[in-house]
Amino acid sequence: MSYFAVDASPLSLANEELSHLIKFPEELKQYTGTSLHVNGSRVDWYRPTSLPSLLAIKRKHSDARCITGNTECGIETKLQGRMYPTLVNPSAVRELNQITHTNDGLVIGSGVTLTALLDKCNALIGKLPVRPCCS
Ligand SMILES: Cc1cc2nc3c(=O)[nH]c(=O)nc-3n(C[C@H](O)[C@H](O)[C@H](O)COP(=O)(O)OP(=O)(O)OC[C@H]3O[C@@H](n4cnc5c(N)ncnc54)[C@H](O)[C@@H]3O)c2cc1C
């Protein structure tokens, strides 16, 4: 059984063919989320649109969990029976979804997708001088 994406079998279709078959709608790419609060019977779900609102939610609910892809938390709640009464989706918080190139390197927001990060790194490769990594 494969537990990690790197162990999974390669897709039979090339990425180019896939992106042709399954085209992500342009309107959704441009969509900017509005702030939302869904008060469910077991979970309070928030989607703030600014960092101050996200911090205000975290101040009010100290146990609030940020959920981005839900791969980890989804398993914890579905398979391990954990309960997270307050969930916050940070996808509409600009500061957490941007990559900033500084003199020291890249500052990567905690909500940046791996696709966006890969695109950014690919765009920078070749433009930047080669130098050893430091920790
Ligand atoms: C089938 C499967 C395959 C996987 N394969 C791989 C793999 O190949 N490589 C690998 O590295 N991992 C893999 N994982 C693990 C998983 O992808 C990682 O744990 C990943 O980091 C989870 O990201 P997420 O956005 O889905 O996190 P979530 O489930 O949304 O959250 C995980 C944790 O991060 C916190 N968090 C989420 N978003 C934010 C945010 N914006 N700011 C601050 N904190 C936040 C949450 O509160 C929670 O504590 C796999 C998991 C599964 C289920």
The ligand as a MOL file (V3000), in Angstrom:
LIG
                    3D

  0  0  0     0  0            999 V3000
M  V30 BEGIN CTAB
M  V30 COUNTS 53 58 0 0 0
M  V30 BEGIN ATOM
M  V30 1 C -2.8150 9.9690 1.3400 0
M  V30 2 C -1.7960 10.9450 1.8810 0
M  V30 3 C -0.6000 11.0870 1.2000 0
M  V30 4 C 0.3660 11.9820 1.6750 0
M  V30 5 N 1.5380 12.1190 0.9820 0
M  V30 6 C 2.4730 12.9770 1.4360 0
M  V30 7 C 3.7170 13.1660 0.7350 0
M  V30 8 O 3.9620 12.5730 -0.3140 0
M  V30 9 N 4.6210 14.0220 1.2420 0
M  V30 10 C 4.3850 14.7130 2.3930 0
M  V30 11 O 5.2360 15.4960 2.8240 0
M  V30 12 N 3.2210 14.5650 3.0810 0
M  V30 13 C 2.2870 13.7070 2.6310 0
M  V30 14 N 1.1270 13.5460 3.3370 0
M  V30 15 C 0.9230 14.2860 4.5710 0
M  V30 16 C 0.1630 15.5990 4.3490 0
M  V30 17 O 0.0250 15.9110 3.0010 0
M  V30 18 C 0.9600 16.6600 5.0510 0
M  V30 19 O 0.8050 16.4730 6.4210 0
M  V30 20 C 0.5450 18.0630 4.6650 0
M  V30 21 O 1.4260 18.9510 5.2650 0
M  V30 22 C -0.8540 18.3940 5.0890 0
M  V30 23 O -1.1950 19.6390 4.5040 0
M  V30 24 P -2.6670 20.1640 4.5620 0
M  V30 25 O -2.6630 21.5260 3.9560 0
M  V30 26 O -3.6120 19.1690 3.9930 0
M  V30 27 O -2.8530 20.2460 6.1550 0
M  V30 28 P -4.1550 20.2550 7.0070 0
M  V30 29 O -4.6870 18.8510 7.1730 0
M  V30 30 O -5.1040 21.2780 6.5010 0
M  V30 31 O -3.4960 20.7450 8.3980 0
M  V30 32 C -2.3950 20.0370 8.9990 0
M  V30 33 C -1.8700 20.8520 10.1970 0
M  V30 34 O -1.3480 22.1080 9.7600 0
M  V30 35 C -2.1000 23.1960 10.3570 0
M  V30 36 N -2.3230 24.1880 9.2990 0
M  V30 37 C -2.9980 23.9990 8.1320 0
M  V30 38 N -2.9890 25.1000 7.4080 0
M  V30 39 C -2.2950 26.0280 8.1130 0
M  V30 40 C -1.9500 27.3820 7.8760 0
M  V30 41 N -2.2820 28.0020 6.7280 0
M  V30 42 N -1.2410 28.0370 8.8090 0
M  V30 43 C -0.8540 27.4040 9.9380 0
M  V30 44 N -1.1510 26.1200 10.2350 0
M  V30 45 C -1.8670 25.4460 9.3270 0
M  V30 46 C -3.4090 22.5720 10.8340 0
M  V30 47 O -4.0080 23.3120 11.8800 0
M  V30 48 C -2.9450 21.1930 11.2500 0
M  V30 49 O -2.3600 21.2320 12.5230 0
M  V30 50 C 0.1270 12.7060 2.8730 0
M  V30 51 C -1.0900 12.5520 3.5460 0
M  V30 52 C -2.0400 11.6970 3.0590 0
M  V30 53 C -3.3410 11.5760 3.7810 0
M  V30 END ATOM
M  V30 BEGIN BOND
M  V30 1 1 1 2
M  V30 2 1 2 3
M  V30 3 2 2 52
M  V30 4 2 3 4
M  V30 5 1 4 5
M  V30 6 1 4 50
M  V30 7 2 5 6
M  V30 8 1 6 7
M  V30 9 1 6 13
M  V30 10 2 7 8
M  V30 11 1 7 9
M  V30 12 1 9 10
M  V30 13 2 10 11
M  V30 14 1 10 12
M  V30 15 2 12 13
M  V30 16 1 13 14
M  V30 17 1 14 15
M  V30 18 1 14 50
M  V30 19 1 15 16
M  V30 20 1 16 17
M  V30 21 1 16 18
M  V30 22 1 18 19
M  V30 23 1 18 20
M  V30 24 1 20 21
M  V30 25 1 20 22
M  V30 26 1 22 23
M  V30 27 1 23 24
M  V30 28 2 24 25
M  V30 29 1 24 26
M  V30 30 1 24 27
M  V30 31 1 27 28
M  V30 32 2 28 29
M  V30 33 1 28 30
M  V30 34 1 28 31
M  V30 35 1 31 32
M  V30 36 1 32 33
M  V30 37 1 33 34
M  V30 38 1 33 48
M  V30 39 1 34 35
M  V30 40 1 35 36
M  V30 41 1 35 46
M  V30 42 1 36 37
M  V30 43 1 36 45
M  V30 44 2 37 38
M  V30 45 1 38 39
M  V30 46 1 39 40
M  V30 47 2 39 45
M  V30 48 1 40 41
M  V30 49 2 40 42
M  V30 50 1 42 43
M  V30 51 2 43 44
M  V30 52 1 44 45
M  V30 53 1 46 47
M  V30 54 1 46 48
M  V30 55 1 48 49
M  V30 56 2 50 51
M  V30 57 1 51 52
M  V30 58 1 52 53
M  V30 END BOND
M  V30 END CTAB
M  END
